[in-house]
């Protein structure tokens, strides 16, 4: 993206999911507790929808379209499963994301679970479950080849 071109930001007055009006709320309204990292959210006023999107720096502009509770839960599950690939070996994190991006046909720079839709999150869970043992074995072998042999 050229430096002069600004990223698209969203300031929805109506919900991206159901079309009802939105309001600005803090993280306690979304998660039940104050959540560090996000100042506020735009949330749907419909009690059955409750879609939301995080905003930055009290601008009330969302960095992505609003998403529903089912997408939020799918993202949490996808992260939980995906993070098992690398969480005990933080040095594998980038390798895990490069693998996931390749499997999903994405560029590494755009492979972020926080931007995935419901079906992409399901795909993450399936891919990790199908490949977990093989990947961990391959990465352990590669890591052991890098270690110097004590003389």
VENMO-V771069 format. One line per field, one symbol per residue. burial: # if it has 16 or more other C-alpha atoms within 10 Angstrom, else .. A space follows every 50 residues. Layout:
burial->???
This chain:
burial->.........###.###.....#.####..#........#######...## #####....#########..##.##.###.###.##.....##..###.# #.........#.#.####.######.##.......#..#........... .
